Amino acid sequence: QVQLVESGGGLVQAGGSLRLSCTASGTIFSSSDMGWYRQASGKQRELVATITSGGDTNYADSVKGRFTISRDNAKRTVSLQMNGLKPEDTAVYYCYHNRAFLSTFGRGTRVTVSA
């Protein structure tokens, strides 16, 4: 069973930075596609960024140029570096794993950006 554990959320002022990390277990991490989604209060969950097993990345337009996704296969970790944070980035951020057409989400970590 795939388990994803997120860390790194918190409260930050607008313009600040945070780094989220997610460690995976119960999967062949190196052959898994990984990513981050977020869900703001009262809104649907949305894609933030993804990184394939081959290292190809994809970003939501709203975070391009500000967020960077990366992975460390040796540590079984995917990270999201968030710079230039805005109040509209406030949400619960979920780690995402996909392998063999099966998707899993972590429990989430909350990010709050104050104006």
Secondary structure, DSSP 8 states (H G I E B T S, - for coil): --EEEEE--EEEETT--EEEEEEEESS-GGG-EEEEEEE-TTS--EEEEEE-TT--EEE-TTTTTTEEEEEETTTTEEEEEE-S--GGG-EEEEEEEEETTEEEE---EEEEEE-
